[in-house]
Amino acid sequence: MAQKTNKSEKDAKLEDRGSVGGRIARYGKVSAGMAGLAAKLAGERYFGLKIEREEHAQQLLAALGNLKGPLMKVGQILSTIPEALPPEYAQAFQQLQSNAPAMGWPFVRRRMKTELGPDWESKFKSFGREAAAAASLGQVHKAVTPDGRTVACKLQYPDMQSAIQTDLNQLKIIFSIYEQYDKSISTRHIHDELAARLYEELDYELEAKYCKLYQWMLRDEPGVHVPDVIDTLSTSRLLTTGWQDGEKILNFVDAHPDQRNRLAMNMFRAWYVPLYYYGVIHGDPHLGNYTVRPDDSINLLDFGCVRIFPPAFVGGVIDLYRALQNEDRALAVHAYETWGFKDLSNEQIDILNIWAGFLYGPILEDKVRLIGEAKGQMYGADTAREVHEKLREASRKNGGVTVPREFVFMDRAALGLGSVFIHLKAEINWHNLFNEMIDGFEVGKLEKAQAGALKKFGISGAKNE
């Protein structure tokens, strides 16, 4: 038995070295891609040399696609923030998929021993050797506890702190290149926000608190289920929760319209009850983070990327809705300033209103309708392209726009959910659904509710450090 254990440890160490070596090679390829991008964009800007942006975006995508870590996740997020990148690159980044290679069993055993001690296997009746899911920052194993409960054990990949630091440095290079070429958007706050959320995502003890918070916030929502946290089997790098059975939501795109609409309404409430009642949003609405139960209720999963907003910011969301509804330009400006936009020109306000009109369009119309169309591309791609080009033209006279930090994940949630509703072809009176949600909203009431909820679970409030 001892000989077998030693062999496993040796295999694990070799696997570890291999992953580090592979990561260095992949970063070299991406860095070369960044250098090539810089040269091409400089040539276009200073010498009038034209590049095929779509072709070059695909080349950059190929380089990024070889990274199975945080930069891949950042690329997915950036694809949903039209202000962050030129549309051709945002479109390409949307294709990045979570396809990280799973850690092998010898490596998993060593990691589990580190987290739960040398007798960790005695804490389970069974533990799946193969990962049930592998993503950018960790992988999930299905297990059964001694009392017969099926659980999900999310185990973080090793050395992710340094991986995130390296990836964020690469991201800073990408942003600096674009800003040299295109002055319409300042990405400083976008980078800061992504960095803060990624580092938070490494803290599984914080994620456990968020999971409990969500279970409590959605306690009166029969259409949404949040897993229990198993504290005795969780650490800062291992999170164990109850296993939630369910089907992929894409299995329902051809279901009866009534069923698709029920799923869409459950999704809507899963995201926006926490936002408008407590100022909290789930910042990662991709298809792997929810599944569907037989009664059409949904399981909401993975609470690593959660954003707590200042109540005044949420008030600004509603102010902008009222401004668009009543064509109140002064209120729109107040909403943008509440969010953190500064020194906007009249032209920039008009351009931001184009994007706001797109995002708020479904809830401004008091009728049953589709949320929108994707036309075979990223949801909102046409509007994003128009907004980006207009901001670029305006920047020549007025300077660029600095996107506030909080805007990043608000935008991501709206576009991510919109894409889901498009897949489902849901036809709902979004206007009524939204107005029922915000009925009686007051910033002061939200402040009190948020403070109580966060205190209950020992979570700090909104902060931008």
C-alpha positions in Angstrom: 0.0 0.0 0.0 2.9 2.4 0.9 4.5 1.8 -2.5 1.2 2.7 -4.3 0.8 5.9 -2.2 4.3 7.0 -3.0 3.7 6.4 -6.7 0.5 8.5 -6.5 2.4 11.3 -4.8 5.1 11.2 -7.5 2.5 11.3 -10.2 0.8 14.3 -8.5 4.1 16.2 -8.4 4.8 15.5 -12.0 1.3 16.6 -12.9 1.9 19.8 -11.0 5.2 20.5 -12.7 3.5 19.8 -16.1 0.7 22.2 -15.4 3.2 25.0 -14.5 5.3 24.3 -17.5 2.3 24.3 -19.8 1.0 27.5 -18.3 4.4 29.2 -19.0 4.3 28.1 -22.6 0.7 29.3 -23.0 1.4 32.7 -21.5 4.3 33.0 -23.9 1.9 32.4 -26.8 -0.5 35.0 -25.5 2.2 37.6 -24.8 3.3 37.1 -28.4 -0.3 37.6 -29.5 -0.4 40.9 -27.5 2.8 42.1 -29.1 1.4 41.3 -32.6 -1.8 43.1 -31.8 0.1 46.2 -30.6 2.1 46.3 -33.8 -0.9 45.9 -36.0 -3.0 48.5 -34.2 -0.1 50.9 -34.2 0.4 50.4 -37.9 -3.3 51.1 -38.5 -3.3 54.2 -36.3 -0.1 55.9 -37.4 0.7 54.7 -40.9 -2.8 54.1 -42.3 -2.3 50.4 -42.6 -5.6 48.6 -42.4 -6.0 45.3 -40.6 -8.8 42.8 -40.8 -10.1 43.2 -37.3 -12.3 40.1 -37.4 -9.5 38.0 -38.6 -7.1 39.3 -36.0 -9.7 38.9 -33.3 -9.9 35.3 -34.2 -6.1 35.0 -34.0 -6.2 36.5 -30.5 -9.0 34.2 -29.5 -6.9 31.2 -30.6 -4.1 32.4 -28.2 -6.5 33.0 -25.3 -8.3 29.8 -25.9 -5.1 27.9 -24.9 -5.3 29.4 -21.4 -7.4 27.3 -19.0 -7.6 29.8 -16.2 -8.8 33.3 -15.1 -8.0 35.1 -18.3 -10.5 32.8 -20.1 -13.1 33.8 -17.6 -12.3 37.5 -18.0 -12.6 37.1 -21.8 -16.1 35.7 -21.4 -17.0 38.6 -19.1 -15.6 41.2 -21.4 -17.6 39.9 -24.3 -20.7 41.1 -22.5 -19.5 44.6 -21.7 -19.8 46.6 -25.0 -17.9 49.6 -23.7 -14.8 47.5 -22.9 -13.6 46.4 -26.3 -14.1 47.0 -30.0 -17.1 44.9 -31.1 -15.1 42.6 -33.3 -13.0 41.5 -30.3 -16.0 41.3 -28.0 -17.7 39.0 -30.5 -14.7 36.8 -30.6 -14.2 36.6 -26.9 -17.8 35.4 -26.5 -16.7 32.1 -28.0 -14.3 31.4 -25.1 -15.5 28.3 -23.4 -14.9 26.9 -19.9 -12.9 23.8 -20.9 -10.2 23.6 -18.2 -8.6 20.1 -18.0 -9.6 18.3 -14.8 -7.0 17.5 -12.2 -6.2 13.8 -12.1 -7.1 11.5 -9.1 -3.7 11.4 -7.5 -3.7 15.2 -7.5 -7.2 15.4 -6.2 -6.3 13.1 -3.3 -3.4 15.2 -2.3 -5.5 18.4 -2.4 -8.3 16.8 -0.4 -5.8 15.7 2.2 -4.6 19.3 2.5 -8.1 20.6 3.0 -9.7 17.9 5.2 -6.8 16.1 6.7 -5.2 12.6 6.2 -8.5 10.8 7.0 -10.5 12.8 4.5 -11.9 9.8 2.7 -13.5 8.5 5.9 -15.7 11.6 5.8 -17.5 10.3 2.7 -19.3 7.1 1.9 -18.2 7.5 -1.7 -16.3 10.2 -3.6 -16.3 10.4 -7.4 -12.8 10.1 -8.9 -13.8 11.8 -12.1 -14.7 15.5 -12.0 -18.4 16.1 -12.6 -17.5 19.5 -13.9 -14.3 21.4 -14.6 -14.1 25.2 -15.0 -11.6 28.0 -15.0 -10.8 28.2 -11.3 -11.7 24.8 -9.9 -13.6 21.5 -10.4 -16.6 19.7 -8.9 -16.7 16.1 -7.6 -19.9 14.3 -6.8 -19.8 12.5 -3.4 -22.0 10.9 -0.8 -21.7 11.5 2.9 -21.9 8.7 5.5 -25.5 9.6 6.3 -26.4 9.1 2.6 -26.6 12.7 1.4 -25.4 13.4 -2.1 -23.1 16.5 -2.2 -21.1 18.6 -4.6 -17.4 19.2 -3.6 -15.9 22.2 -5.4 -12.1 21.9 -5.2 -10.0 24.9 -6.2 -7.0 24.4 -8.5 -3.6 25.1 -6.9 -1.7 28.3 -7.2 -4.7 30.3 -8.5 -3.6 33.5 -6.7 -0.5 33.8 -8.8 -2.4 32.7 -11.9 -4.9 35.5 -11.5 -2.1 38.0 -10.9 -0.4 36.9 -14.1 -3.7 36.9 -16.1 -4.6 40.4 -14.8 -1.3 41.6 -16.0 -2.0 40.2 -19.4 -5.4 41.9 -19.3 -3.8 45.3 -18.4 -1.6 44.9 -21.6 -4.7 44.2 -23.7 -6.5 47.3 -22.3 -3.4 49.6 -22.6 -3.1 48.5 -26.3 -6.8 49.3 -27.0 -6.6 52.7 -25.2 -3.6 53.7 -27.3 -5.6 53.0 -30.4 -9.1 54.0 -29.2 -9.5 56.8 -26.6 -13.4 56.5 -26.4 -13.3 54.4 -23.3 -11.2 54.4 -20.2 -10.9 50.8 -18.9 -9.1 51.5 -15.6 -12.2 50.9 -13.4 -13.2 47.9 -15.5 -9.8 46.3 -14.8 -10.1 47.2 -11.1 -13.6 45.6 -10.8 -12.6 42.4 -12.6 -9.5 42.1 -10.3 -11.6 42.6 -7.2 -14.2 40.0 -8.2 -11.7 37.4 -9.3 -9.7 37.6 -6.1 -13.0 37.3 -4.1 -13.8 34.2 -6.2 -10.8 32.4 -4.7 -12.3 32.8 -1.2 -14.6 29.8 -0.7 -15.4 30.8 2.8 -16.8 34.1 1.4 -18.7 32.1 -1.3 -20.2 29.9 1.4 -21.6 33.1 3.1 -22.9 34.3 -0.3 -24.6 30.9 -0.8 -26.3 31.2 2.6 -27.3 34.8 1.9 -28.9 33.8 -1.4 -30.8 31.0 0.2 -32.2 33.5 2.7 -32.9 36.2 0.2 -34.9 33.8 -2.0 -36.6 31.9 0.8 -40.0 33.1 -0.3 -39.4 32.2 -4.0 -40.9 28.7 -4.7 -39.5 28.9 -8.3 -35.8 29.2 -7.2 -33.6 26.8 -5.1 -30.2 27.4 -3.6 -28.1 24.5 -2.2 -27.3 24.1 1.5 -23.6 24.6 2.5 -22.0 21.7 4.4 -19.7 23.7 6.8 -18.0 20.6 8.2 -16.8 19.6 4.8 -15.8 23.1 3.6 -12.6 25.2 3.8 -11.3 28.4 2.2 -10.3 26.2 -0.9 -13.0 23.5 -0.7 -16.7 24.2 -0.8 -19.2 21.4 -0.2 -22.9 21.9 -0.8 -25.9 19.7 -1.4 -26.1 18.2 -4.9 -28.9 19.8 -7.0 -30.3 17.6 -9.7 -31.7 19.3 -12.8 -31.6 19.5 -16.5 -29.8 22.1 -18.7 -32.0 25.0 -19.6 -31.1 24.6 -23.3 -33.0 21.3 -23.2 -36.2 23.5 -23.0 -35.8 25.8 -26.0 -38.4 23.7 -27.9 -40.8 23.2 -25.0 -44.4 24.5 -24.8 -44.5 28.3 -24.7 -46.1 28.3 -21.3 -43.2 26.2 -19.9 -40.6 28.4 -21.4 -42.3 31.5 -20.0 -42.4 30.0 -16.5 -38.7 29.3 -16.7 -38.0 32.8 -17.8 -40.0 34.3 -15.0 -38.2 32.1 -12.4 -34.9 33.2 -13.9 -36.0 36.9 -13.7 -36.9 36.6 -10.0 -33.7 34.6 -9.2 -31.6 37.6 -10.3 -33.7 40.6 -9.6 -35.3 39.9 -6.2 -31.9 40.0 -4.6 -31.0 43.2 -6.5 -34.0 45.3 -5.8 -34.8 44.0 -2.3 -31.2 43.8 -1.0 -28.8 45.4 -3.5 -27.1 42.2 -4.4 -26.6 40.6 -7.8 -25.3 37.2 -9.1 -22.6 38.4 -11.5 -22.2 35.3 -13.6 -25.4 34.3 -15.4 -23.9 31.8 -17.8 -25.7 28.6 -18.8 -23.8 26.4 -16.3 -24.9 28.2 -13.3 -28.6 27.1 -13.3 -30.5 23.9 -14.0 -34.2 23.1 -14.3 -36.2 20.8 -11.9 -39.2 18.7 -13.0 -41.6 21.3 -11.7 -40.0 24.1 -13.8 -38.4 25.7 -10.8 -34.7 26.4 -11.2 -31.5 25.6 -9.2 -29.2 28.6 -8.8 -25.6 27.5 -8.5 -22.1 28.9 -8.0 -21.9 32.1 -5.8 -18.2 32.9 -6.4 -19.0 36.1 -8.4 -21.5 38.2 -6.4 -21.7 42.0 -6.4 -23.0 44.1 -3.6 -24.2 47.5 -4.8 -24.5 50.8 -2.8 -28.3 51.3 -2.4 -28.0 54.7 -4.2 -26.6 52.8 -7.3 -29.7 50.7 -7.4 -31.8 53.8 -7.0 -30.0 55.1 -10.1 -31.1 52.1 -12.1 -34.7 52.9 -11.3 -34.1 56.7 -11.9 -32.9 56.0 -15.4 -35.9 53.9 -16.1 -38.2 56.7 -15.0 -36.1 59.2 -17.0 -36.5 57.1 -20.2 -40.1 56.5 -19.5 -40.9 60.3 -19.1 -38.2 61.6 -21.4 -36.7 63.4 -18.5 -33.1 64.3 -19.5 -32.2 65.9 -16.2 -33.1 62.7 -14.3 -31.1 60.6 -16.8 -28.0 62.8 -16.1 -28.7 62.4 -12.4 -28.8 58.6 -12.8 -25.5 58.5 -14.7 -23.8 60.7 -12.1 -25.2 58.5 -9.3 -23.5 55.5 -11.0 -20.2 57.4 -11.2 -20.0 58.8 -14.7 -18.3 62.2 -14.6 -18.2 65.3 -16.7 -20.4 63.9 -19.5 -21.0 66.1 -22.5 -24.4 66.4 -24.1 -23.3 64.3 -26.9 -22.0 61.5 -24.6 -25.3 61.6 -22.7 -27.2 61.1 -26.0 -25.0 58.2 -26.8 -25.3 56.5 -23.4 -29.1 57.0 -23.8 -28.9 54.8 -26.9 -27.5 52.0 -24.9 -29.9 52.6 -22.0 -32.8 52.6 -24.5 -31.7 49.2 -25.7 -31.3 47.7 -22.2 -34.5 49.2 -20.9 -36.6 48.7 -24.1 -38.4 45.5 -23.0 -39.6 47.0 -19.7 -40.6 50.4 -21.2 -43.2 48.7 -23.5 -46.4 47.7 -21.6 -47.2 44.6 -23.7 -46.3 40.9 -24.1 -43.2 40.7 -26.2 -39.9 38.9 -26.8 -36.9 40.4 -24.9 -35.2 41.0 -28.2 -33.2 39.3 -31.0 -29.6 38.2 -31.3 -29.7 37.8 -35.1 -27.0 35.1 -35.0 -24.6 37.2 -33.0 -24.0 38.4 -29.5 -27.2 39.9 -27.9 -27.0 43.6 -28.3 -24.1 43.5 -30.8 -25.6 45.9 -33.3 -26.4 48.5 -30.6 -23.0 48.0 -28.9 -21.2 48.6 -32.2 -23.2 51.8 -32.8 -22.6 53.1 -29.3 -18.8 52.3 -29.4 -18.4 54.1 -32.8 -20.3 57.1 -31.6 -18.3 57.3 -28.4 -15.2 57.0 -30.4 -16.2 60.0 -32.6 -17.3 62.0 -29.6 -13.9 61.3 -27.8 -12.1 63.4 -30.4 -13.9 66.5 -29.1 -14.8 65.7 -25.5 -12.3 63.0 -24.4 -13.2 59.5 -23.5 -15.8 58.0 -21.1 -14.7 56.3 -17.9 -16.9 53.4 -17.2 -17.8 53.1 -13.4 -16.8 49.9 -11.6 -20.3 48.9 -10.6 -21.5 49.2 -14.2 -19.5 46.1 -15.2 -21.5 43.4 -13.6 -24.9 45.2 -13.9 -24.3 45.2 -17.7 -23.2 41.6 -17.6 -26.3 40.4 -15.8 -28.7 42.3 -18.1 -27.1 40.9 -21.2 -26.5 37.4 -19.8 -30.1 37.1 -18.8 -31.3 38.6 -22.0 -29.5 35.9 -23.9 -31.2 33.2 -21.9 -34.6 34.8 -22.5 -33.8 34.9 -26.3 -32.8 31.2 -26.2 -36.2 30.4 -24.5 -38.1 32.7 -26.9 -40.0 33.8 -23.8 -42.9 36.2 -24.4 -43.8 38.1 -21.3 -45.0 41.5 -20.3 -41.6 42.5 -18.9 -43.0 46.0 -18.1 -45.5 44.5 -15.6 -42.9 42.1 -14.2 -40.4 44.9 -13.6 -42.9 47.4 -12.1 -44.2 44.8 -9.7 -40.6 44.2 -8.6 -39.8 47.9 -7.9 -43.2 48.8 -6.4 -42.6 50.8 -3.2 -38.9 51.0 -3.8 -37.0 53.5 -1.6 -33.3 53.9 -1.2 -33.7 54.2 2.5 -35.7 51.0 2.8 -33.0 49.2 0.7 -30.2 50.5 2.9 -31.9 49.0 6.0 -32.7 45.7 4.3 -29.2 45.3 2.9 -27.5 46.2 6.2 -29.6 43.6 8.1 -29.0 40.8 5.5 -25.3 41.4 5.3 -24.9 41.5 9.1 -26.9 38.3 9.5 -24.3 36.4 7.4 -21.1 38.4 8.4 -20.6 39.9 5.0 -19.0 43.3 4.3 -21.0 45.9 2.3 -20.2 47.4 -1.1 -16.6 48.5 -1.4 -14.3 49.3 -4.2 -10.9 48.4 -2.8 
